[in-house]
């Protein structure tokens, strides 16, 4: 009798703690989807880091080259013993211009970094907004150099043989518009 009672209690505990196969499959699917999204996001982040680092190293190398050129110029000036007044003034002007160019290069570097950051952020925002409900081949968001490209497949935009934009395409375009309108200083050109 005790064995039967223990068996009934054990069976009821085991059955009450289980989830259905459908729920388990659904939870497992959600887990796999989120895991894949995390992997994709990490890959995108790594790609952005690599691109940023390569651009930054190229700019840093350019700055170093300019500094070396400037040092050589200063060395040449120090080694010259006889200079006419006009030649001396010309060298000073050249050095002044080089200093201005250094400042300009730093300004350009900051502007490029800011613009690239804005475009990357915009690209990621668009990818996250457009990812829900659409297949990867229907919508593509790419950030190339300083431009964010959004490609929408014809089959998503129009029904076959029709020139009327589909409701699904209108939804996509609304999402894109909302993201772009959130960036008032962002220049958008439609082609």
N, CA, C and O of each residue as an XYZ file, in Angstrom:
764
protein
N       0.815     -1.189      0.000
C       0.000      0.000      0.000
C       0.865      1.262      0.000
O       0.583      2.230     -0.707
N       1.947      1.223      0.829
C       2.858      2.371      0.885
C       3.524      2.585     -0.468
O       3.707      3.725     -0.896
N       3.884      1.512     -1.135
C       4.533      1.626     -2.438
C       3.582      2.258     -3.457
O       4.001      3.066     -4.287
N       2.331      1.895     -3.390
C       1.341      2.446     -4.304
C       1.149      3.941     -4.041
O       1.046      4.731     -4.979
N       1.102      4.320     -2.777
C       0.936      5.726     -2.411
C       2.150      6.545     -2.859
O       1.988      7.644     -3.389
N       3.359      6.026     -2.653
C       4.584      6.708     -3.084
C       4.602      6.820     -4.606
O       4.979      7.860     -5.145
N       4.206      5.777     -5.289
C       4.164      5.790     -6.749
C       3.167      6.829     -7.257
O       3.470      7.536     -8.218
N       1.997      6.943     -6.649
C       1.000      7.929     -7.056
C       1.495      9.353     -6.808
O       1.301     10.227     -7.653
N       2.119      9.594     -5.685
C       2.637     10.936     -5.369
C       3.753     11.303     -6.341
O       3.769     12.416     -6.867
N       4.672     10.398     -6.586
C       5.786     10.645     -7.507
C       5.261     10.925     -8.922
O       5.743     11.840     -9.590
N       4.298     10.159     -9.368
C       3.731     10.337    -10.701
C       3.036     11.693    -10.810
O       3.184     12.383    -11.819
N       2.287     12.079     -9.790
C       1.585     13.366     -9.846
C       2.564     14.537     -9.830
O       2.325     15.540    -10.503
N       3.661     14.432     -9.077
C       4.664     15.504     -9.038
C       5.354     15.616    -10.400
O       5.531     16.720    -10.916
N       5.735     14.499    -10.972
C       6.422     14.508    -12.259
C       5.506     15.060    -13.358
O       5.946     15.848    -14.195
N       4.257     14.653    -13.356
C       3.339     15.111    -14.391
C       2.986     16.588    -14.241
O       2.769     17.274    -15.240
N       2.927     17.082    -13.011
C       2.566     18.493    -12.825
C       3.722     19.432    -13.133
O       3.488     20.613    -13.391
N       4.961     18.953    -13.116
C       6.107     19.827    -13.372
C       6.536     19.831    -14.840
O       7.404     20.622    -15.210
N       5.979     19.004    -15.658
C       6.378     18.938    -17.077
C       5.590     19.965    -17.899
O       4.482     20.367    -17.543
N       6.202     20.365    -18.998
C       5.494     21.213    -19.956
C       5.197     20.365    -21.186
O       5.833     19.341    -21.436
N       4.237     20.814    -21.921
C       3.866     20.040    -23.101
C       4.987     20.102    -24.141
O       5.829     20.999    -24.114
N       4.980     19.154    -25.034
C       5.986     19.100    -26.093
C       5.897     20.371    -26.950
O       6.922     20.910    -27.369
N       4.684     20.843    -27.205
C       4.482     22.052    -28.007
C       5.100     23.264    -27.310
O       5.784     24.065    -27.946
N       4.858     23.399    -26.001
C       5.431     24.525    -25.261
C       6.953     24.430    -25.230
O       7.654     25.429    -25.391
N       7.444     23.232    -25.024
C       8.894     23.044    -24.987
C       9.514     23.409    -26.339
O      10.540     24.087    -26.397
N       8.888     22.956    -27.410
C       9.404     23.258    -28.753
C       9.361     24.756    -29.022
O      10.295     25.321    -29.589
N       8.280     25.386    -28.616
C       8.145     26.838    -28.811
C       9.222     27.591    -28.014
O       9.862     28.506    -28.533
N       9.413     27.194    -26.747
C      10.439     27.839    -25.914
C      11.837     27.603    -26.481
O      12.679     28.501    -26.488
N      12.064     26.401    -26.947
C      13.363     26.092    -27.533
C      13.588     26.900    -28.808
O      14.699     27.370    -29.052
N      12.550     27.064    -29.621
C      12.637     27.874    -30.841
C      12.941     29.331    -30.513
O      13.779     29.959    -31.160
N      12.259     29.861    -29.510
C      12.525     31.247    -29.086
C      13.961     31.401    -28.597
O      14.639     32.380    -28.907
N      14.408     30.418    -27.830
C      15.780     30.462    -27.323
C      16.784     30.448    -28.489
O      17.738     31.226    -28.502
N      16.561     29.568    -29.453
C      17.468     29.482    -30.608
C      17.446     30.766    -31.421
O      18.490     31.222    -31.890
N      16.262     31.356    -31.594
C      16.143     32.614    -32.345
C      16.925     33.720    -31.647
O      17.681     34.453    -32.285
N      16.742     33.837    -30.344
C      17.457     34.883    -29.585
C      18.962     34.624    -29.596
O      19.752     35.565    -29.673
N      19.350     33.388    -29.523
C      20.777     33.057    -29.590
C      21.361     33.472    -30.929
O      22.458     34.026    -30.986
N      20.629     33.206    -32.010
C      21.100     33.589    -33.347
C      21.173     35.108    -33.481
O      22.116     35.640    -34.066
N      20.164     35.809    -32.931
C      20.192     37.276    -32.983
C      21.416     37.809    -32.239
O      22.058     38.758    -32.690
N      21.732     37.200    -31.108
C      22.910     37.616    -30.344
C      24.184     37.379    -31.147
O      25.068     38.234    -31.175
N      24.279     36.248    -31.785
C      25.459     35.950    -32.608
C      25.562     36.948    -33.766
O      26.644     37.455    -34.058
N      24.432     37.225    -34.420
C      24.441     38.188    -35.534
C      24.852     39.574    -35.073
O      25.633     40.253    -35.739
N      24.330     39.985    -33.946
C      24.667     41.308    -33.407
C      26.140     41.385    -33.043
O      26.800     42.388    -33.314
N      26.652     40.335    -32.435
C      28.077     40.321    -32.098
C      28.938     40.372    -33.363
O      29.972     41.039    -33.391
N      28.506     39.670    -34.397
C      29.258     39.687    -35.662
C      29.235     41.073    -36.288
O      30.257     41.555    -36.777
N      28.070     41.715    -36.274
C      27.969     43.081    -36.806
C      28.854     44.034    -36.017
O      29.536     44.883    -36.591
N      28.837     43.887    -34.697
C      29.662     44.745    -33.852
C      31.146     44.533    -34.153
O      31.907     45.498    -34.236
N      31.552     43.295    -34.314
C      32.953     42.997    -34.614
C      33.336     43.590    -35.969
O      34.426     44.141    -36.122
N      32.447     43.478    -36.944
C      32.712     44.039    -38.269
C      32.894     45.554    -38.174
O      33.810     46.119    -38.772
N      32.019     46.194    -37.423
C      32.116     47.656    -37.249
C      33.426     48.041    -36.562
O      34.081     49.008    -36.951
N      33.797     47.279    -35.544
C      35.050     47.566    -34.839
C      36.243     47.440    -35.780
O      37.143     48.280    -35.783
N      36.232     46.384    -36.569
C      37.359     46.164    -37.488
C      37.434     47.290    -38.513
O      38.515     47.808    -38.793
N      36.276     47.672    -39.075
C      36.265     48.756    -40.055
C      36.727     50.063    -39.417
O      37.515     50.803    -40.005
N      36.235     50.342    -38.214
C      36.616     51.586    -37.531
C      38.105     51.595    -37.214
O      38.784     52.606    -37.390
N      38.602     50.458    -36.747
C      40.024     50.389    -36.409
C      40.901     50.563    -37.645
O      41.942     51.216    -37.579
N      40.491     49.989    -38.761
C      41.306     50.137    -39.978
C      41.284     51.577    -40.458
O      42.319     52.103    -40.869
N      40.125     52.228    -40.414
C      40.047     53.628    -40.818
C      40.873     54.498    -39.876
O      41.599     55.391    -40.313
N      40.752     54.223    -38.581
C      41.485     55.002    -37.599
C      42.989     54.816    -37.765
O      43.743     55.787    -37.702
N      43.431     53.582    -37.976
C      44.871     53.356    -38.138
C      45.397     54.036    -39.403
O      46.514     54.552    -39.411
N      44.593     54.038    -40.474
C      45.021     54.727    -41.696
C      45.154     56.224    -41.454
O      46.110     56.852    -41.910
N      44.201     56.784    -40.744
C      44.264     58.218    -40.443
C      45.426     58.534    -39.494
O      46.108     59.547    -39.651
N      45.639     57.666    -38.521
C      46.763     57.870    -37.603
C      48.095     57.805    -38.360
O      49.012     58.580    -38.091
N      48.183     56.874    -39.306
C      49.403     56.769    -40.107
C      49.604     58.033    -40.925
O      50.726     58.520    -41.063
N      48.530     58.554    -41.459
C      48.612     59.795    -42.246
C      49.091     60.947    -41.360
O      49.917     61.756    -41.784
N      48.580     61.019    -40.147
C      49.016     62.066    -39.213
C      50.497     61.903    -38.885
O      51.243     62.882    -38.849
N      50.915     60.663    -38.648
C      52.337     60.418    -38.362
C      53.214     60.833    -39.536
O      54.271     61.438    -39.354
N      52.760     60.498    -40.745
C      53.518     60.896    -41.936
C      53.618     62.412    -42.048
O      54.672     62.952    -42.384
N      52.531     63.077    -41.769
C      52.549     64.544    -41.825
C      53.468     65.129    -40.743
O      54.164     66.118    -40.974
N      53.459     64.512    -39.577
C      54.345     64.992    -38.507
C      55.810     64.777    -38.882
O      56.656     65.629    -38.609
N      56.107     63.641    -39.506
C      57.476     63.382    -39.954
C      57.896     64.412    -41.001
O      59.005     64.947    -40.969
N      56.967     64.672    -41.936
C      57.263     65.687    -42.948
C      57.533     67.042    -42.303
O      58.433     67.775    -42.711
N      56.758     67.346    -41.317
C      56.926     68.624    -40.621
C      58.276     68.664    -39.901
O      58.973     69.678    -39.940
N      58.642     67.563    -39.247
C      59.933     67.498    -38.550
C      61.099     67.637    -39.539
O      62.076     68.334    -39.264
N      60.984     66.970    -40.684
C      62.045     67.080    -41.689
C      62.175     68.515    -42.179
O      63.279     69.026    -42.369
N      61.041     69.146    -42.377
C      61.068     70.538    -42.826
C      61.759     71.417    -41.787
O      62.565     72.284    -42.126
N      61.434     71.183    -40.529
C      62.083     71.960    -39.465
C      63.582     71.669    -39.403
O      64.387     72.563    -39.137
N      63.943     70.425    -39.649
C      65.359     70.052    -39.665
C      66.105     70.779    -40.785
O      67.206     71.295    -40.591
N      65.472     70.805    -41.967
C      66.089     71.516    -43.088
C      66.263     72.998    -42.775
O      67.278     73.606    -43.116
N      65.270     73.558    -42.130
C      65.351     74.979    -41.776
C      66.508     75.219    -40.806
O      67.232     76.205    -40.938
N      66.683     74.332    -39.843
C      67.761     74.484    -38.860
C      69.142     74.365    -39.511
O      70.090     75.038    -39.107
N      69.238     73.503    -40.521
C      70.535     73.286    -41.162
C      70.934     74.409    -42.127
O      72.111     74.558    -42.458
N      69.984     75.170    -42.561
C      70.307     76.270    -43.480
C      70.947     77.415    -42.694
O      70.445     77.825    -41.648
N      72.050     77.916    -43.212
C      72.743     78.985    -42.484
C      72.472     80.366    -43.069
O      72.404     81.363    -42.350
N      72.322     80.400    -44.366
C      72.115     81.688    -44.996
C      70.784     81.668    -45.731
O      70.589     80.908    -46.680
N      69.896     82.500    -45.282
C      68.613     82.613    -45.967
C      68.314     84.081    -46.197
O      68.587     84.945    -45.364
N      67.770     84.309    -47.304
C      67.376     85.695    -47.543
C      66.092     85.974    -46.771
O      65.412     85.050    -46.325
N      65.781     87.196    -46.622
C      64.594     87.582    -45.858
C      63.341     87.021    -46.498
O      62.483     86.503    -45.783
N      63.195     87.098    -47.807
C      61.982     86.596    -48.461
C      61.891     85.068    -48.378
O      60.796     84.525    -48.226
N      63.023     84.374    -48.475
C      63.020     82.916    -48.364
C      62.614     82.503    -46.958
O      61.853     81.552    -46.777
N      63.120     83.216    -45.972
C      62.770     82.931    -44.587
C      61.278     83.131    -44.352
O      60.639     82.329    -43.671
N      60.728     84.196    -44.912
C      59.293     84.453    -44.757
C      58.471     83.359    -45.435
O      57.429     82.946    -44.926
N      58.946     82.899    -46.579
C      58.238     81.825    -47.292
C      58.213     80.531    -46.471
O      57.198     79.836    -46.417
N      59.333     80.227    -45.843
C      59.404     79.001    -45.028
C      58.466     79.112    -43.834
O      57.775     78.152    -43.492
N      58.440     80.259    -43.211
C      57.533     80.454    -42.077
C      56.076     80.295    -42.513
O      55.271     79.686    -41.809
N      55.756     80.837    -43.655
C      54.391     80.715    -44.176
C      54.048     79.248    -44.456
O      52.945     78.789    -44.157
N      55.007     78.526    -45.031
C      54.793     77.107    -45.315
C      54.558     76.330    -44.025
O      53.656     75.495    -43.958
N      55.360     76.598    -43.010
C      55.190     75.924    -41.721
C      53.837     76.266    -41.099
O      53.174     75.412    -40.510
N      53.451     77.507    -41.239
C      52.145     77.926    -40.726
C      51.028     77.180    -41.448
O      50.073     76.723    -40.820
N      51.150     77.060    -42.760
C      50.149     76.335    -43.541
C      50.112     74.859    -43.165
O      49.045     74.248    -43.116
N      51.284     74.296    -42.901
C      51.330     72.889    -42.487
C      50.631     72.712    -41.141
O      49.922     71.728    -40.933
N      50.830     73.661    -40.230
C      50.136     73.609    -38.945
C      48.625     73.688    -39.137
O      47.870     72.986    -38.464
N      48.189     74.543    -40.054
C      46.763     74.664    -40.351
C      46.231     73.377    -40.967
O      45.112     72.953    -40.680
N      47.052     72.760    -41.822
C      46.629     71.497    -42.438
C      46.497     70.402    -41.380
O      45.585     69.579    -41.445
N      47.420     70.394    -40.395
C      47.309     69.425    -39.303
C      45.993     69.606    -38.560
O      45.310     68.630    -38.249
N      45.642     70.846    -38.279
C      44.382     71.127    -37.599
C      43.201     70.697    -38.462
O      42.227     70.136    -37.961
N      43.292     70.961    -39.746
C      42.215     70.590    -40.662
C      42.063     69.067    -40.723
O      40.945     68.550    -40.734
N      43.169     68.369    -40.761
C      43.127     66.898    -40.799
C      42.471     66.363    -39.531
O      41.663     65.438    -39.600
N      42.800     66.920    -38.395
C      42.177     66.487    -37.138
C      40.673     66.754    -37.178
O      39.875     65.929    -36.732
N      40.301     67.904    -37.713
C      38.886     68.239    -37.836
C      38.174     67.236    -38.748
O      37.078     66.772    -38.434
N      38.800     66.909    -39.866
C      38.223     65.947    -40.811
C      38.100     64.565    -40.158
O      37.101     63.872    -40.352
N      39.111     64.170    -39.389
C      39.063     62.874    -38.711
C      37.864     62.810    -37.765
O      37.143     61.812    -37.729
N      37.663     63.870    -37.010
C      36.528     63.898    -36.081
C      35.209     63.842    -36.842
O      34.286     63.129    -36.448
N      35.127     64.592    -37.929
C      33.894     64.605    -38.721
C      33.611     63.229    -39.321
O      32.468     62.772    -39.319
N      34.641     62.573    -39.828
C      34.468     61.238    -40.424
C      34.015     60.247    -39.359
O      33.107     59.448    -39.587
N      34.648     60.306    -38.209
C      34.282     59.398    -37.117
C      32.836     59.625    -36.703
O      32.087     58.666    -36.513
N      32.439     60.883    -36.563
C      31.063     61.187    -36.165
C      30.074     60.712    -37.227
O      29.069     60.084    -36.897
N      30.350     61.006    -38.497
C      29.459     60.621    -39.586
C      29.349     59.100    -39.672
O      28.252     58.565    -39.831
N      30.483     58.404    -39.568
C      30.455     56.940    -39.625
C      29.653     56.368    -38.460
O      28.896     55.413    -38.633
N      29.820     56.949    -37.279
C      29.081     56.478    -36.111
C      27.582     56.672    -36.306
O      26.790     55.788    -35.982
N      27.198     57.825    -36.835
C      25.776     58.096    -37.070
C      25.216     57.114    -38.091
O      24.121     56.583    -37.906
N      25.959     56.869    -39.165
C      25.478     55.946    -40.197
C      25.394     54.518    -39.679
O      24.446     53.800    -39.997
N      26.368     54.099    -38.888
C      26.325     52.748    -38.324
C      25.135     52.607    -37.378
O      24.410     51.613    -37.415
N      24.949     53.616    -36.535
C      23.818     53.572    -35.611
C      22.500     53.531    -36.382
O      21.596     52.772    -36.032
N      22.394     54.340    -37.422
C      21.185     54.357    -38.238
C      20.979     52.995    -38.912
O      19.862     52.477    -38.952
N      22.056     52.428    -39.436
C      21.970     51.108    -40.077
C      21.496     50.034    -39.114
O      20.639     49.220    -39.458
N      22.055     50.031    -37.895
C      21.643     49.042    -36.893
C      20.190     49.257    -36.477
O      19.442     48.298    -36.288
N      19.800     50.515    -36.336
C      18.420     50.831    -35.960
C      17.469     50.321    -37.048
O      16.453     49.694    -36.747
N      17.802     50.593    -38.310
C      16.953     50.129    -39.413
C      16.901     48.605    -39.458
O      15.836     48.025    -39.669
N      18.042     47.957    -39.261
C      18.060     46.484    -39.284
C      17.158     45.927    -38.194
O      16.396     44.990    -38.434
N      17.239     46.500    -36.995
C      16.432     45.966    -35.900
C      14.955     46.236    -36.115
O      14.122     45.390    -35.787
N      14.612     47.393    -36.657
C      13.207     47.736    -36.896
C      12.629     46.882    -38.022
O      11.482     46.443    -37.937
N      13.408     46.641    -39.072
C      12.901     45.934    -40.250
C      13.025     44.417    -40.157
O      12.479     43.708    -41.002
N      13.722     43.906    -39.160
C      13.967     42.468    -39.073
C      12.683     41.693    -38.761
O      12.505     40.570    -39.230
N      11.793     42.292    -37.972
C      10.580     41.592    -37.540
C       9.589     41.430    -38.682
O       9.175     42.414    -39.295
N       9.218     40.224    -38.960
C       8.145     39.947    -39.907
C       8.550     39.856    -41.362
O       7.697     39.629    -42.220
N       9.811     40.023    -41.663
C      10.241     39.987    -43.061
C      11.405     39.028    -43.206
O      12.206     38.852    -42.288
N      11.486     38.412    -44.373
C      12.589     37.508    -44.642
C      13.818     38.301    -45.088
O      13.697     39.389    -45.650
N      14.993     37.745    -44.830
C      16.249     38.447    -45.105
C      16.400     38.859    -46.563
O      16.967     39.914    -46.849
N      15.898     38.035    -47.499
C      16.090     38.379    -48.901
C      15.122     39.471    -49.361
O      15.326     40.053    -50.427
N      14.073     39.764    -48.585
C      13.117     40.809    -48.956
C      13.649     42.205    -48.663
O      13.404     43.131    -49.436
N      14.372     42.370    -47.562
C      14.874     43.685    -47.161
C      16.327     43.546    -46.749
O      16.684     42.665    -45.966
N      17.167     44.432    -47.288
C      18.578     44.440    -46.903
C      18.971     45.858    -46.543
O      18.644     46.811    -47.251
N      19.689     45.984    -45.414
C      20.211     47.278    -44.987
C      21.724     47.144    -44.942
O      22.258     46.299    -44.223
N      22.415     47.984    -45.715
C      23.871     47.935    -45.776
C      24.420     49.320    -45.507
O      23.860     50.326    -45.943
N      25.542     49.354    -44.768
C      26.249     50.611    -44.545
C      27.574     50.491    -45.281
O      28.428     49.679    -44.925
N      27.731     51.312    -46.312
C      28.958     51.307    -47.104
C      29.541     52.700    -47.085
O      28.911     53.667    -47.513
N      30.743     52.781    -46.587
C      31.449     54.052    -46.450
C      30.590     55.025    -45.658
O      30.459     54.876    -44.443
N      30.013     55.998    -46.305
C      29.252     57.013    -45.570
C      27.776     57.008    -45.929
O      27.080     57.994    -45.690
N      27.285     55.902    -46.504
C      25.909     55.865    -46.974
C      25.216     54.614    -46.430
O      25.802     53.533    -46.382
N      23.960     54.785    -46.023
C      23.128     53.657    -45.599
C      22.205     53.312    -46.763
O      21.420     54.147    -47.213
N      22.306     52.079    -47.245
C      21.493     51.615    -48.365
C      20.401     50.678    -47.852
O      20.665     49.778    -47.054
N      19.182     50.902    -48.316
C      18.065     50.026    -47.977
C      17.539     49.465    -49.291
O      17.106     50.218    -50.163
N      17.577     48.150    -49.431
C      17.086     47.497    -50.644
C      15.835     46.709    -50.298
O      15.843     45.893    -49.376
N      14.767     46.951    -51.031
C      13.501     46.252    -50.810
C      13.172     45.486    -52.091
O      13.161     46.054    -53.182
N      12.910     44.211    -51.944
C      12.633     43.347    -53.096
C      11.334     43.770    -53.781
O      10.385     44.204    -53.129
N      11.312     43.633    -55.116
C      10.121     43.987    -55.890
C       8.905     43.190    -55.437
O       7.794     43.718    -55.381
N       9.120     41.921    -55.115
C       7.987     41.082    -54.720
C       7.356     41.559    -53.421
O       6.187     41.268    -53.167
N       8.107     42.290    -52.589
C       7.547     42.858    -51.367
C       6.830     44.166    -51.681
O       5.801     44.466    -51.075
N       7.355     44.938    -52.610
C       6.766     46.231    -52.945
C       5.468     46.107    -53.737
O       4.501     46.817    -53.464
N       5.447     45.200    -54.721
C       4.307     45.128    -55.637
C       3.853     43.681    -55.806
O       4.647     42.744    -55.726
N       2.571     43.533    -56.039
C       2.066     42.223    -56.450
C       2.436     42.040    -57.917
O       2.634     43.014    -58.643
N       2.526     40.819    -58.332
C       2.929     40.527    -59.708
C       1.979     41.191    -60.700
O       0.764     41.009    -60.618
N       2.533     41.961    -61.637
C       1.750     42.608    -62.671
C       1.017     43.855    -62.212
O       0.178     44.380    -62.943
N       1.322     44.346    -60.998
C       0.621     45.512    -60.471
C       1.608     46.638    -60.202
O       2.792     46.398    -59.970
N       1.112     47.860    -60.236
C       1.958     49.005    -59.919
C       1.570     49.610    -58.571
O       2.142     50.625    -58.172
N       0.630     49.022    -57.873
C       0.165     49.523    -56.574
C       1.052     48.939    -55.471
O       1.305     47.735    -55.423
N       1.509     49.818    -54.597
C       2.373     49.398    -53.487
C       1.548     48.581    -52.495
O       0.440     48.975    -52.131
N       2.094     47.436    -52.056
C       1.381     46.546    -51.141
C       1.334     47.131    -49.734
O       2.108     48.026    -49.392
N       0.419     46.615    -48.930
C       0.292     47.065    -47.539
C       1.552     46.710    -46.743
O       1.987     47.468    -45.876
N       2.113     45.571    -47.048
C       3.339     45.146    -46.360
C       4.480     46.119    -46.664
O       5.265     46.453    -45.776
N       4.571     46.567    -47.906
C       5.597     47.535    -48.295
C       5.350     48.876    -47.621
O       6.292     49.546    -47.198
N       4.077     49.272    -47.521
C       3.753     50.518    -46.831
C       4.198     50.450    -45.369
O       4.691     51.433    -44.814
N       4.020     49.287    -44.759
C       4.465     49.098    -43.381
C       5.977     49.271    -43.269
O       6.470     49.919    -42.345
N       6.703     48.689    -44.212
C       8.168     48.818    -44.223
C       8.563     50.280    -44.394
O       9.415     50.788    -43.665
N       7.947     50.946    -45.348
C       8.289     52.344    -45.619
C       7.934     53.237    -44.434
O       8.645     54.203    -44.156
N       6.837     52.926    -43.727
C       6.494     53.677    -42.513
C       7.573     53.511    -41.447
O       7.957     54.475    -40.785
N       8.053     52.289    -41.290
C       9.110     52.044    -40.293
C      10.387     52.801    -40.651
O      11.029     53.396    -39.784
N      10.746     52.775    -41.921
C      11.940     53.491    -42.376
C      11.764     54.990    -42.139
O      12.683     55.662    -41.672
N      10.584     55.507    -42.464
C      10.320     56.940    -42.288
C      10.431     57.341    -40.818
O      10.993     58.390    -40.502
N       9.904     56.520    -39.926
C       9.973     56.840    -38.497
C      11.420     56.906    -38.025
O      11.787     57.809    -37.273
N      12.236     55.964    -38.457
C      13.647     55.959    -38.048
C      14.356     57.201    -38.581
O      15.114     57.840    -37.852
N      14.120     57.547    -39.834
C      14.786     58.708    -40.440
C      14.282     60.008    -39.809
O      15.067     60.931    -39.594
N      12.986     60.089    -39.511
C      12.443     61.301    -38.898
C      12.962     61.513    -37.478
O      12.970     62.640    -36.982
N      13.397     60.432    -36.821
C      14.006     60.563    -35.490
C      15.371     61.234    -35.557
O      15.907     61.645    -34.528
N      15.935     61.348    -36.745
C      17.255     61.978    -36.945
C      17.049     63.254    -37.762
O      17.192     63.216    -38.984
N      16.715     64.390    -37.125
C      16.391     65.592    -37.883
C      17.581     66.154    -38.672
O      17.365     66.826    -39.680
N      18.797     65.909    -38.261
C      19.966     66.422    -38.964
C      20.475     65.467    -40.011
O      21.501     65.728    -40.639
N      19.788     64.378    -40.212
C      20.207     63.351    -41.166
C      19.646     63.694    -42.535
O      18.466     64.020    -42.670
N      20.482     63.619    -43.530
C      20.054     63.928    -44.897
C      19.650     62.632    -45.589
O      20.443     61.696    -45.690
N      18.405     62.589    -46.064
C      17.900     61.390    -46.745
C      17.579     61.767    -48.183
O      16.938     62.786    -48.441
N      18.027     60.940    -49.109
C      17.784     61.171    -50.536
C      17.121     59.915    -51.078
O      17.642     58.812    -50.914
N      15.979     60.081    -51.720
C      15.274     58.952    -52.312
C      15.570     58.909    -53.803
O      15.529     59.928    -54.492
N      15.865     57.731    -54.277
C      16.130     57.558    -55.708
C      15.191     56.521    -56.270
O      15.245     56.222    -57.462
